[in-house]
Amino acid sequence: MVVALIASTLLVAGCQNKPDDSTPVTASTTPPAATPTGEEHTPATSGTKPGTSGTKPATSGTQAAIGDGRWPAYVTAVGEGTLTMDLVEFLTGDKAAKEWKNRYPDSGDETPPNDYLIVNDNKKKRTLPLAAKVPVLVTDGGSTADNEVGVAGLKERLEHRLYWLTVKDGKVVKVQEQFLP
């Protein structure tokens, strides 16, 4: 019985989704910040889910509000050297279809419109510092081409736009709008 308990514990521990070695993790006495999602870890075509590595976003202490990586989010405010964001899940493909069916079982559709689903079950806002120079790339007029608008341009584009935030050393180093049809 003890052997079976140890074996099942090892099996469960081995099945946990852990961040890859390229994701810096900082030792802390507070719980670790959420781990990143996005194309570095999960291709955008398969969907992303914040914090799927078993860690949770930091809620207090001196730790960064979010871990290093690439994150899907709504930018809710841009201040003097800071950015406030609302972390979301950006799901596509099979993951979007599965979540769509779970959330809308009476829908006649098998998949969400345009094959993506944005899930925002947690409305917690996180404020992050901005790096000295942050490229801000947006799509305009239905085009998939990126246009550089800078942080000043981002302030004008906050409503209902999904962005990918790249965080390094606890600072936002790049903001890129997700093209949505």
Beta strands, then each sheet from edge to edge (+ up, - down):
strand 1: 69-79
strand 2: 82-87
strand 3: 89-92
strand 4: 116-119
strand 5: 125-129
strand 6: 136-138
strand 7: 147-148
strand 8: 162-168
strand 9: 171-177
sheet 1: 5+ 2- 1+ 8- 9+ 6+ 7-
sheet 2: 3+ 4-
end
